[in-house]
Amino acid sequence: MLVITRRGIAAGLAATVAAPAIIRSAWAQAGTIKIGMVVPVTGAAAESGSFAQTGARIAVEQVNKAGGVLGKQLELVFEDDQTTNPGAVLAFSKLASQPDIVAFLGSIRSTQNHAMAPDMLKAGKPVGFGGTDPNLTKLGNPWLFRFRPNDSYSGKVIAQYGAKELGKKKWAIVHSTDAFGTAGAKALAEALPENGATLALDQGYANQSQDFTPVVLAVRQSGADVLGTYFTFETDLGIFARQLRQLGVTIPWVGSPSIVNISALKLAGPALHGTYGVADYAEDSSEASKSFGKAYRDVRKVAPDNQSSWTYDAVIVFALAMNKAGTTEPNKVRDAILAIRGHKGAEGEYNFDKNGDGLHGYNIVKNDKGEIKFDKRIDFTPQLG
C-alpha cells in the first residue's frame, strides 16, 4: 500500500511518498482501476471544476491508502467540458472510448447531464452525477446514480422553511430557464400551497446573463415578501445578488445550493449576507461531513462546498461497490450500488432507491456575515427498491 504525505496531497494529490521499488513494481504490474471524470477545466465554471477535482482526488488517495479497489490502485482520468453542453458531450465521448475506464463521474449541472445522457446509456457503465433535476433519474437509464438530493426535495425544504420558519407567504421565484432551473422552480411552486403560501412571480432568466436589472425590477414590483431562487452558475448569482441589493430589494432570500458555493460567496460578498440556502453539504451537519471538511481544508486551506463533496462521495461509493461486488463488471457494480444502505458520506446518509437517487433531504444553512452556519437537517422517507 502506498503512503501519501500531507505535503504530497497539498501539492496536487498526485505525488506519493517514495515507496520501495518492489512495491511500485507490483502496482505497475497490477495496473489501475480507472474512473473517468467530466469536469470544467476552462470556461465560466473552471474554479468550481477545480474544487470538484480536489474532492475526487481526496477520495482516491483515501481509497488507495486503505488498499485500493480489488487490490489495485484507483486512478482518475479527466476531460474538460469547457463549461458548455457540447463540450460535456465531447468530453464524455472521449472517456467512453477508453475501454479500461470502468465508471464515470458526470456533471453537477443538470443541463449537461441531459446532453450527455444518450451517450451515458450507450456506454453501459455506472455514471455518478451531481445534477439535481428530478427527471434525470426518471429517464429509464439504469446507469445513472445521483450523489446529491434532487430538487423535488429542495423545493419542499425551501417552501417549508420560508413559510413556516420565516413566516413568509408571498413568493417570488427566480430561476434559470435550463433543465435544472425549470425543474427546481416547478418543485418549489408546487410545494407552496401545502405550506399556506402563494406565488407572486415566476421569473426565468438565461444562463450567463450580464445584466439582471429587469429580473430584479420584476421581483421588486411583484410585492413578494420572500424570494426563492435556482441559479445554475455562481457567476450569474453573484451579479444578481449585487444588483438586487443595489436596487433596494431586502426581502428574505432562500436559495438553491449554489447560494452557498464558495465561488458565489466570493463574487457576491456582503450582498449574500443574511440569506438562507438549502445545502446538500454542510460541514457541521455530521461527523462524516466534518471529517471531509478537515481533509479538504488540509489541501485547499478553505472550506469545501458541494462542488467537491459530491465527487468525493461518488468515488468512495464506487470503490465500496466494486469491492463488495468483487469485480468491475458493470451489472454487478450497479447491483452493489443499489444495495447500499446507511453509508454515511460527506453529503449525508446514502440509501439508494430503485431510480438511483442516494440522498433524500437537505440541510438549511444561513450566511452569517460571510460564514455559513448550519441550522437544521430535513430528510424525507424514500421509497427504496
C-alpha positions in Angstrom: 0.0 0.0 0.0 1.3 3.4 -0.9 1.6 6.0 1.8 0.5 9.6 1.0 2.0 12.6 2.7 0.0 15.7 3.6 2.5 17.8 1.6 2.0 15.5 -1.3 -1.7 15.9 -1.1 -1.5 19.6 -0.9 0.8 19.7 -3.9 -2.0 18.3 -6.1 -2.9 14.9 -4.6 -0.8 13.3 -7.2 2.6 12.9 -5.7 3.3 10.0 -3.4 6.0 9.2 -0.9 8.8 7.2 -2.5 8.0 3.6 -1.9 10.3 0.6 -2.2 10.9 -0.3 -5.9 9.3 -3.8 -5.4 6.0 -2.2 -4.2 6.0 0.3 -7.1 6.6 -2.6 -9.5 3.8 -4.6 -8.0 1.4 -1.8 -8.5 2.5 -1.3 -12.1 2.0 -5.0 -12.9 -1.4 -5.0 -11.4 -2.5 -1.9 -13.3 -5.1 0.6 -12.1 -8.9 0.8 -11.8 -9.8 3.9 -13.8 -12.8 6.3 -13.3 -13.4 8.9 -16.0 -14.5 12.4 -14.9 -16.1 15.1 -17.0 -15.2 18.4 -15.3 -14.9 22.1 -16.3 -11.2 22.9 -16.6 -11.9 26.0 -18.7 -14.9 28.4 -19.1 -17.1 30.1 -16.5 -17.1 27.2 -14.1 -13.4 26.5 -14.1 -12.9 27.4 -10.5 -15.8 25.2 -9.4 -14.3 22.4 -11.5 -11.0 22.6 -9.6 -13.0 22.1 -6.4 -14.7 19.1 -7.9 -11.3 17.6 -8.9 -10.0 18.1 -5.4 -12.9 16.3 -3.8 -12.4 13.3 -6.1 -8.7 13.2 -5.6 -9.0 13.2 -1.8 -11.3 10.2 -2.1 -8.9 8.4 -4.5 -6.0 8.9 -2.0 -8.1 7.7 0.9 -9.2 4.6 -1.1 -5.7 3.8 -2.2 -4.2 4.2 1.3 -6.9 1.8 2.5 -5.8 -0.9 0.0 -7.4 0.3 -3.3 -10.0 -1.4 -5.3 -9.8 -5.2 -5.9 -6.1 -5.0 -4.9 -5.3 -2.3 -7.5 -4.8 1.5 -7.3 -7.7 3.7 -8.2 -7.0 6.4 -10.9 -8.9 9.4 -12.2 -8.9 10.4 -15.9 -10.1 13.9 -16.5 -11.7 15.5 -19.6 -12.6 19.2 -19.9 -16.2 20.0 -20.6 -15.4 23.7 -21.2 -18.5 24.7 -19.2 -20.7 24.0 -22.2 -23.1 21.3 -23.2 -21.3 20.4 -26.5 -18.1 20.4 -24.5 -19.5 18.0 -22.0 -20.8 15.6 -24.7 -17.3 15.6 -26.4 -15.6 15.1 -23.0 -17.7 12.1 -22.2 -17.3 10.6 -25.6 -13.5 10.8 -25.2 -13.7 9.0 -21.9 -16.2 6.4 -23.1 -13.9 5.5 -25.9 -11.4 4.2 -23.4 -12.3 0.6 -22.6 -10.2 0.4 -19.4 -12.4 3.1 -17.7 -14.9 1.2 -15.6 -17.1 4.1 -14.3 -17.7 7.8 -14.8 -18.4 11.0 -13.0 -20.7 13.3 -14.9 -21.6 16.9 -14.2 -23.0 18.9 -11.3 -25.1 20.7 -13.9 -28.4 19.0 -14.9 -28.4 20.6 -18.4 -25.0 19.0 -19.2 -26.1 15.6 -17.9 -29.2 15.7 -20.1 -26.9 16.5 -23.0 -24.7 13.5 -22.2 -27.5 11.1 -21.2 -27.8 9.3 -24.6 -24.0 8.5 -24.6 -24.1 7.5 -20.9 -26.8 5.0 -21.8 -24.8 3.7 -24.7 -21.7 3.3 -22.6 -23.4 0.8 -20.3 -21.3 1.6 -17.2 -22.1 3.3 -13.9 -22.2 7.1 -14.0 -22.3 9.2 -10.9 -23.5 12.8 -11.3 -24.5 15.8 -9.2 -27.3 17.5 -11.3 -30.4 17.9 -9.2 -33.2 17.9 -11.9 -35.5 15.1 -10.7 -36.1 13.9 -14.3 -32.5 12.7 -14.7 -33.2 9.5 -12.7 -36.5 9.0 -14.5 -35.1 8.7 -18.0 -35.1 4.9 -17.9 -31.3 4.8 -17.8 -30.1 2.2 -15.3 -26.6 3.5 -15.2 -27.3 6.9 -13.6 -26.6 7.4 -9.9 -27.2 10.7 -8.2 -24.8 11.9 -5.4 -26.9 14.9 -4.4 -30.5 15.1 -3.3 -32.8 16.0 -6.2 -34.9 19.2 -6.4 -38.2 17.5 -5.5 -36.7 17.7 -2.0 -35.1 21.1 -2.3 -38.4 22.7 -3.4 -40.2 21.2 -0.4 -37.5 22.3 2.0 -37.2 25.9 0.7 -41.0 26.3 0.8 -41.4 24.8 4.3 -38.6 26.8 5.8 -39.6 30.1 4.2 -43.3 29.8 5.0 -43.1 28.2 8.5 -39.7 29.2 9.9 -39.5 32.7 8.4 -43.3 33.2 8.3 -43.3 34.5 4.7 -46.2 33.6 2.4 -46.0 35.6 -0.8 -43.2 34.2 -3.0 -41.1 35.4 -6.0 -39.2 32.6 -7.7 -36.2 33.5 -9.9 -34.7 30.6 -11.9 -32.5 29.7 -14.8 -34.6 28.6 -17.9 -32.4 25.5 -18.3 -33.4 22.0 -17.1 -32.1 22.5 -13.5 -33.7 25.9 -13.0 -37.0 25.0 -14.6 -37.4 21.7 -12.6 -36.4 23.4 -9.4 -38.8 26.3 -9.8 -41.6 23.9 -10.6 -40.9 21.8 -7.5 -40.9 25.0 -5.3 -44.1 26.4 -6.8 -45.8 23.0 -6.3 -44.8 23.0 -2.6 -46.1 26.4 -1.8 -49.8 25.6 -1.3 -49.2 22.8 1.2 -47.3 25.4 3.3 -50.0 28.0 3.1 -48.1 30.2 0.6 -48.8 31.7 -2.8 -46.8 32.5 -5.9 -46.5 36.2 -6.8 -43.8 35.9 -9.5 -42.2 33.1 -11.6 -39.3 34.8 -13.4 -36.9 33.0 -15.6 -33.5 34.2 -17.0 -30.9 33.0 -19.5 -27.7 31.4 -18.2 -24.6 33.6 -18.2 -26.5 36.9 -18.4 -24.6 40.1 -17.8 -27.5 42.3 -16.5 -30.2 41.2 -14.1 -31.8 44.6 -13.7 -35.2 43.6 -15.4 -35.3 40.5 -13.2 -34.7 42.5 -10.1 -37.3 45.1 -11.0 -39.8 42.3 -11.6 -39.1 41.0 -8.1 -39.5 44.4 -6.5 -42.7 45.2 -8.4 -44.3 41.8 -7.5 -45.0 42.6 -3.9 -43.4 39.4 -2.8 -42.2 39.1 0.9 -39.8 36.3 0.2 -37.5 35.2 -2.6 -36.7 31.7 -3.7 -34.0 31.1 -6.4 -32.5 28.4 -8.6 -29.2 29.6 -10.1 -27.1 27.3 -12.3 -24.0 29.4 -12.5 -22.3 31.1 -9.5 -21.3 34.0 -11.8 -24.9 34.7 -12.6 -25.9 34.5 -8.9 -23.1 37.0 -7.9 -24.3 39.6 -10.5 -27.9 39.1 -9.5 -27.2 39.4 -5.7 -25.3 42.7 -6.1 -27.9 44.2 -8.4 -30.7 43.0 -6.1 -29.2 45.0 -3.2 -28.2 48.0 -5.3 -31.9 48.3 -6.3 -33.1 48.1 -2.7 -34.6 44.6 -2.5 -34.1 43.3 1.0 -36.8 40.6 1.4 -35.7 37.3 2.9 -34.0 35.0 0.4 -33.9 31.2 0.4 -31.8 29.8 -2.4 -30.8 26.5 -4.0 -27.3 25.1 -3.1 -25.5 27.5 -5.4 -26.2 30.3 -3.0 -23.6 28.9 -0.6 -21.0 27.7 -3.1 -17.5 29.2 -2.5 -17.4 30.9 -5.9 -20.8 32.6 -5.3 -19.7 33.8 -1.8 -16.6 35.3 -3.3 -18.4 37.0 -6.1 -21.3 38.4 -4.2 -19.7 39.1 -0.8 -21.9 41.1 1.5 -24.8 41.0 -1.0 -25.5 37.5 0.2 -25.2 38.2 4.0 -28.3 37.2 5.8 -29.5 34.9 3.1 -30.5 31.2 3.6 -29.9 28.2 1.4 -30.6 24.5 1.1 -27.2 22.8 1.2 -26.6 19.2 0.4 -23.2 19.7 2.1 -22.9 21.4 5.4 -19.7 20.8 7.3 -21.3 20.8 10.8 -24.2 18.5 9.8 -22.5 15.2 10.7 -19.2 13.6 11.7 -18.7 12.3 8.1 -19.1 15.9 6.8 -16.7 17.2 9.4 -14.1 14.6 8.5 -14.3 15.5 4.8 -14.2 19.2 5.7 -10.9 18.7 7.6 -9.4 16.7 4.8 -10.4 19.3 2.2 -9.1 22.2 4.4 -5.7 20.5 4.7 -5.5 20.6 0.9 -7.2 23.8 -0.2 -6.9 25.9 3.0 -10.6 26.9 2.6 -13.9 25.4 3.5 -15.4 22.9 1.0 -18.8 23.1 -0.7 -21.0 20.8 -2.7 -18.8 21.1 -5.8 -16.3 18.9 -4.0 -18.4 16.8 -1.6 -20.4 15.0 -4.2 -17.4 13.9 -6.2 -15.7 12.7 -3.0 -18.8 10.7 -2.1 -19.2 9.3 -5.6 -15.6 7.9 -5.7 -15.9 6.4 -2.3 -19.2 4.7 -3.1 -18.0 3.4 -6.4 -14.9 1.9 -4.7 -17.1 0.4 -2.0 -19.4 -1.1 -4.6 -16.6 -2.6 -6.7 -15.0 -4.2 -3.6 -18.3 -5.6 -2.4 -19.1 -6.9 -5.9 -15.6 -8.4 -6.2 -15.5 -7.2 -9.8 -15.7 -4.2 -12.1 -18.3 -5.9 -14.3 -20.9 -3.1 -14.8 -24.1 -5.0 -13.9 -22.7 -6.4 -10.7 -21.3 -3.0 -9.7 -24.7 -1.5 -10.5 -26.5 -4.0 -8.2 -23.9 -3.3 -5.4 -24.6 0.4 -5.6 -28.4 -0.1 -5.5 -27.9 -2.3 -2.4 -26.1 0.3 -0.4 -27.9 1.3 2.8 -26.8 3.6 5.6 -23.5 4.7 4.1 -22.5 7.9 5.8 -20.9 10.3 3.3 -20.0 13.9 3.3 -23.3 14.8 1.8 -25.5 12.7 4.1 -26.6 9.1 4.6 -26.8 7.1 1.3 -29.7 4.8 0.8 -30.1 4.2 -2.9 -33.6 3.9 -4.3 -34.5 2.0 -7.5 -34.1 5.1 -9.6 -30.5 5.7 -8.5 -31.1 8.5 -6.0 -28.9 8.1 -3.0 -29.9 11.1 -0.8 -33.4 12.2 0.3 -33.1 15.5 2.2 -31.3 18.8 2.6 -29.6 21.0 5.2 -30.7 24.5 5.9 -27.9 27.0 6.4 -27.6 30.7 6.9 -25.0 33.2 5.6 -23.9 35.0 8.8 -21.7 37.8 7.6 -19.9 35.5 5.2 -19.8 32.5 7.4 -22.1 29.6 6.5 -23.8 28.3 9.6 -25.7 25.0 9.8 -29.3 25.3 11.1 -31.1 22.0 10.6 -31.4 18.9 8.5 -34.7 18.0 6.9 -35.0 14.4 5.5 -37.8 12.6 3.8 -38.5 8.9 3.8 -37.5 7.4 0.4 -39.2 4.5 -1.4 -36.3 2.1 -1.6 -36.2 -0.5 -4.4 
